[in-house]
Amino acid sequence: MRVATIDIGTNSVLLLVAELRDGAVVPVLERATITRLGRGVDRTRTFDPAAVEATLACLAEYAQEIGRSGAARVEVVGTSAMRDARGGEELRDRAAALLGVAPRVISGNEEAELTFAGALSGLDIEGPALVFDLGGGSTELIRGSVSAGRAAELARAVSVDVGSVRLTERCLTSDPPRPDEIAEVRRTARAQLDAALITLGAPEPAAEIVGVAGTVTTLAAYVLGVTPYDPARVHGARISAEAIARSARDLAAMSVAERRAIPTIEPKRADVIVAGAVVTDEILTWARPFTRGDLIISDRGVRWGLAARLLGGG
């Protein structure tokens, strides 16, 4: 049986069509489209009409892809932007008409559970793990463990309102951003991370730290020079904390136009990658006392966790 899962995020919409082979979830088709559904949501708590139309146009294309794929089951979820914005009923109704199933707005906790299961699939790690999913509107922090031959076991999770789109709109108004604006991104992220640690609890010592979503995969492609983007080269890559810090500094010194010209950065992500890179740097610094240091990149996340749930695979 094939299944299709869609993750409607603050910055991008992700599609996975997958099937189970020998107990493992195997991708048949993957798509990612930046629609910036969360544009302005942090400030207005309502959807931008143009962003809604872009998201629906993307979903219409995905509906055709799903139809051609032969997927027997479809599940669609919405995350941070759809949690935060008022008046999402029309968006959900129109999406349901296109896809045959209505998007389900999931809580931060369920997003964390799906992220943890999806992110760790296909990674050769064992023992304690800290996973972070840095999205456009929020970041999920999840700690747990991975045992040989067993599914990843989540211990505790927390969702914080720190994301690349949210902090770009809130803090970065200059092009290139001024040092005080970068410092404000760091202060905002660190305050939320420190508060989250109370709920999350410190992971076991020497935990692996795994990053998920477009910011970290873009940073990995930038550091490694992966162009065109290739999930097989990015998923499981190890990037040093120093390389992430250096990338954050380099990108912050560029204008948006200069970042758009970089082959490894998708042009639609060029305006928010600085906030995302700075937050990633802050997470690695914050987590240094209880992690091994290097960042493991995961090209998987919510959509993979959903697919595993639908297929009954780990």
C-alpha positions as CSV (number, residue, x, y, z in Angstrom):
1,M,0.0,0.0,0.0
2,R,1.1,3.5,-0.8
3,V,0.3,6.5,1.3
4,A,0.6,10.3,0.8
5,T,1.3,12.8,3.6
6,I,1.4,16.6,3.4
7,D,2.9,18.9,6.0
8,I,1.6,22.5,5.5
9,G,4.2,24.6,7.3
10,T,4.7,28.3,8.0
11,N,7.3,28.6,5.2
12,S,6.8,25.6,3.0
13,V,4.5,22.7,2.0
14,L,6.0,19.3,1.9
15,L,4.7,16.1,0.2
16,L,5.7,12.5,0.6
17,V,4.4,9.5,-1.2
18,A,5.8,6.4,0.4
19,E,5.3,2.6,0.8
20,L,6.5,-0.1,3.2
21,R,9.3,-2.4,2.0
22,D,10.9,-4.9,4.3
23,G,9.6,-3.0,7.3
24,A,11.0,0.3,6.3
25,V,9.2,3.4,4.9
26,V,10.6,4.0,1.4
27,P,9.9,7.3,-0.5
28,V,8.2,7.0,-3.9
29,L,7.8,10.8,-4.5
30,E,8.9,13.9,-2.5
31,R,8.1,17.5,-3.2
32,A,8.8,20.8,-1.3
33,T,7.3,24.2,-2.2
34,I,7.8,27.5,-0.4
35,T,4.5,29.3,-0.2
36,R,5.2,31.4,3.0
37,L,1.7,30.7,4.4
38,G,2.9,32.3,7.7
39,R,3.7,35.6,6.2
40,G,2.6,38.3,8.7
41,V,0.9,35.8,11.0
42,D,3.1,36.7,13.9
43,R,2.0,40.3,13.7
44,T,-1.6,40.1,12.5
45,R,-2.7,36.5,13.5
46,T,-4.5,36.3,10.2
47,F,-3.5,34.8,6.8
48,D,-2.2,36.9,4.0
49,P,-4.6,36.3,1.0
50,A,-1.7,35.9,-1.5
51,A,0.0,33.4,0.7
52,V,-3.3,31.4,1.0
53,E,-3.7,31.4,-2.8
54,A,0.0,30.3,-3.3
55,T,-0.6,27.4,-0.8
56,L,-3.8,26.3,-2.5
57,A,-2.1,26.4,-5.9
58,C,0.6,24.2,-4.5
59,L,-2.0,21.8,-3.0
60,A,-3.8,21.6,-6.3
61,E,-0.5,20.4,-7.9
62,Y,0.1,17.9,-5.1
63,A,-3.4,16.6,-5.5
64,Q,-2.6,15.7,-9.2
65,E,0.7,14.1,-8.1
66,I,-1.1,12.0,-5.5
67,G,-3.7,10.9,-8.0
68,R,-1.0,9.7,-10.4
69,S,0.9,8.0,-7.6
70,G,-1.8,5.5,-6.7
71,A,-1.7,6.4,-3.0
72,A,-4.5,4.6,-1.1
73,R,-4.5,6.9,1.9
74,V,-3.8,10.6,2.3
75,E,-3.3,12.6,5.5
76,V,-2.7,16.4,5.6
77,V,-1.6,18.3,8.7
78,G,-1.0,22.0,9.4
79,T,1.5,23.3,12.0
80,S,2.6,26.6,13.5
81,A,0.9,29.1,11.1
82,M,-2.3,27.2,11.1
83,R,-2.3,27.0,14.9
84,D,-1.7,30.8,15.2
85,A,-3.9,32.3,12.6
86,R,-7.6,33.1,13.0
87,G,-10.1,32.3,10.3
88,G,-8.5,29.2,8.8
89,E,-11.8,27.5,8.1
90,E,-12.0,28.7,4.5
91,L,-8.4,27.5,3.8
92,R,-9.2,24.1,5.3
93,D,-12.4,23.8,3.3
94,R,-10.8,24.7,0.0
95,A,-7.9,22.4,0.7
96,A,-10.3,19.6,1.5
97,A,-12.0,20.1,-1.9
98,L,-8.7,19.8,-3.7
99,L,-7.3,16.9,-1.8
100,G,-10.4,14.9,-0.7
101,V,-9.3,15.2,2.9
102,A,-9.3,18.2,5.2
103,P,-6.0,19.4,6.8
104,R,-5.8,18.6,10.5
105,V,-4.2,21.3,12.7
106,I,-1.9,19.4,15.0
107,S,-0.6,20.5,18.4
108,G,3.0,21.3,19.1
109,N,3.2,18.1,21.1
110,E,1.9,15.9,18.2
111,E,4.2,17.8,15.8
112,A,7.1,16.9,18.1
113,E,6.1,13.2,18.2
114,L,5.8,13.0,14.4
115,T,9.1,14.9,13.9
116,F,11.0,12.7,16.3
117,A,9.9,9.5,14.6
118,G,10.4,10.8,11.1
119,A,13.7,12.6,11.7
120,L,15.5,9.6,13.1
121,S,14.4,7.2,10.4
122,G,17.3,6.2,8.2
123,L,20.0,7.6,10.5
124,D,22.8,5.4,11.8
125,I,22.7,6.5,15.4
126,E,22.1,4.8,18.7
127,G,21.6,6.1,22.3
128,P,20.3,9.4,23.6
129,A,19.2,12.0,21.0
130,L,18.0,15.6,20.9
131,V,16.0,16.5,17.8
132,F,15.1,20.1,16.9
133,D,12.7,21.0,14.1
134,L,13.3,24.6,13.2
135,G,10.4,25.7,11.1
136,G,9.1,29.1,9.9
137,G,7.0,29.8,12.9
138,S,8.1,27.5,15.7
139,T,10.8,25.1,16.8
140,E,10.1,21.7,18.3
141,L,12.7,20.4,20.8
142,I,12.4,16.7,21.5
143,R,14.6,14.4,23.5
144,G,14.6,10.6,23.6
145,S,16.7,7.7,22.6
146,V,17.3,5.2,19.7
147,S,18.0,1.5,20.3
148,A,19.3,-1.0,17.8
149,G,16.4,-2.8,16.1
150,R,13.7,-0.7,17.9
151,A,11.8,2.4,17.1
152,A,12.9,5.8,18.5
153,E,11.5,6.4,21.9
154,L,10.4,9.9,22.7
155,A,10.9,11.0,26.4
156,R,9.8,14.7,26.4
157,A,9.1,17.5,24.0
158,V,8.4,21.2,23.9
159,S,7.4,23.7,21.2
160,V,8.6,27.3,21.3
161,D,7.6,30.3,19.1
162,V,11.0,30.6,17.5
163,G,11.2,30.3,13.7
164,S,12.9,31.7,10.7
165,V,9.9,33.6,9.3
166,R,8.7,34.8,12.7
167,L,12.1,36.1,13.8
168,T,12.9,37.6,10.4
169,E,9.7,39.6,10.5
170,R,10.1,40.5,14.2
171,C,13.8,41.4,14.3
172,L,15.5,41.8,10.9
173,T,14.4,45.0,9.1
174,S,17.7,46.0,7.5
175,D,19.4,44.6,4.5
176,P,22.0,43.3,5.4
177,P,20.8,43.0,9.0
178,R,22.5,45.2,11.5
179,P,24.5,43.7,14.4
180,D,22.0,44.8,16.9
181,E,19.2,43.0,14.9
182,I,21.2,39.8,14.9
183,A,21.8,40.2,18.6
184,E,18.0,40.5,19.1
185,V,17.4,37.2,17.3
186,R,20.0,35.6,19.6
187,R,18.4,37.1,22.7
188,T,14.9,36.1,21.7
189,A,16.0,32.5,20.8
190,R,18.1,32.1,23.9
191,A,15.4,33.3,26.3
192,Q,12.9,30.8,24.8
193,L,15.5,28.0,24.8
194,D,16.4,28.6,28.5
195,A,12.7,28.6,29.4
196,A,12.1,25.4,27.4
197,L,14.8,23.5,29.3
198,I,12.7,23.6,32.4
199,T,10.0,21.6,30.6
200,L,12.3,19.6,28.4
201,G,14.8,18.6,31.0
202,A,18.5,18.1,30.1
203,P,19.1,15.1,27.8
204,E,21.5,12.4,28.9
205,P,25.1,13.3,28.5
206,A,26.7,12.9,25.0
207,A,23.4,12.9,23.2
208,E,23.4,13.2,19.4
209,I,21.8,16.4,18.2
210,V,19.8,16.1,15.0
211,G,18.4,19.1,13.1
212,V,15.3,18.9,10.8
213,A,13.6,21.1,8.2
214,G,14.5,23.6,5.5
215,T,16.9,25.8,7.5
216,V,19.2,23.0,8.5
217,T,19.1,21.2,5.2
218,T,19.9,24.5,3.4
219,L,22.8,25.2,5.8
220,A,24.1,21.6,5.1
221,A,23.8,22.1,1.4
222,Y,25.6,25.5,1.7
223,V,28.4,24.1,3.8
224,L,28.9,20.9,1.7
225,G,28.3,22.6,-1.7
226,V,25.4,20.3,-2.6
227,T,23.9,21.7,-5.8
228,P,21.4,20.7,-7.1
229,Y,19.9,19.7,-3.8
230,D,20.3,15.9,-3.2
231,P,18.5,14.4,-0.1
232,A,20.8,11.4,-0.2
233,R,23.9,13.6,0.3
234,V,22.2,15.7,3.0
235,H,20.4,13.2,5.2
236,G,22.8,11.9,7.8
237,A,25.5,14.4,7.1
238,R,27.5,15.7,10.1
239,I,28.2,19.4,10.2
240,S,30.5,20.9,12.9
241,A,29.1,23.6,15.2
242,E,32.0,25.9,14.0
243,A,30.8,25.5,10.4
244,I,27.3,26.5,11.4
245,A,28.5,29.5,13.3
246,R,30.7,30.6,10.4
247,S,27.9,30.2,7.9
248,A,25.6,32.3,10.1
249,R,28.2,35.1,10.2
250,D,28.8,34.9,6.4
251,L,25.2,34.9,5.5
252,A,24.3,37.8,7.8
253,A,27.0,39.9,6.1
254,M,25.3,39.5,2.7
255,S,22.3,41.3,1.2
256,V,19.2,39.3,0.3
257,A,20.2,39.7,-3.4
258,E,23.6,38.3,-2.7
259,R,22.1,35.3,-0.8
260,R,19.6,34.7,-3.7
261,A,22.6,34.3,-6.0
262,I,24.1,31.4,-4.0
263,P,23.3,28.2,-5.9
264,T,22.8,26.1,-2.7
265,I,20.1,28.5,-1.3
266,E,16.6,28.5,-2.8
267,P,15.8,32.1,-3.8
268,K,12.6,32.1,-1.8
269,R,14.5,31.1,1.3
270,A,17.2,33.8,1.0
271,D,15.3,36.4,3.1
272,V,14.8,34.1,6.1
273,I,17.9,32.0,6.1
274,V,19.9,34.4,8.3
275,A,17.4,34.2,11.2
276,G,17.3,30.5,10.7
277,A,21.1,30.1,10.7
278,V,21.5,32.3,13.8
279,V,18.8,30.3,15.7
280,T,20.6,27.1,14.7
281,D,23.8,28.5,16.0
282,E,22.1,29.4,19.3
283,I,20.6,26.0,19.6
284,L,24.0,24.3,19.2
285,T,25.6,26.6,21.7
286,W,22.7,26.1,24.2
287,A,22.8,22.3,23.8
288,R,26.7,22.0,23.9
289,P,26.8,20.9,27.6
290,F,24.8,17.8,27.0
291,T,25.5,16.9,23.3
292,R,28.4,15.6,21.3
293,G,28.7,18.9,19.4
294,D,28.4,18.0,15.7
295,L,25.0,18.6,14.1
296,I,23.5,15.6,12.3
297,I,21.2,16.7,9.4
298,S,17.9,15.0,8.8
299,D,16.0,15.5,5.6
300,R,12.9,13.9,7.1
301,G,10.3,15.1,9.6
302,V,6.6,15.3,10.2
303,R,5.6,13.9,6.8
304,W,7.8,10.8,7.4
305,G,6.4,10.3,10.9
306,L,2.9,10.5,9.5
307,A,3.7,8.0,6.7
308,A,5.2,5.5,9.3
309,R,2.0,5.8,11.3
310,L,-0.2,5.2,8.3
311,L,1.9,2.3,7.1
312,G,2.6,0.8,10.5
313,G,6.3,0.9,9.9
314,G,9.1,2.2,12.1
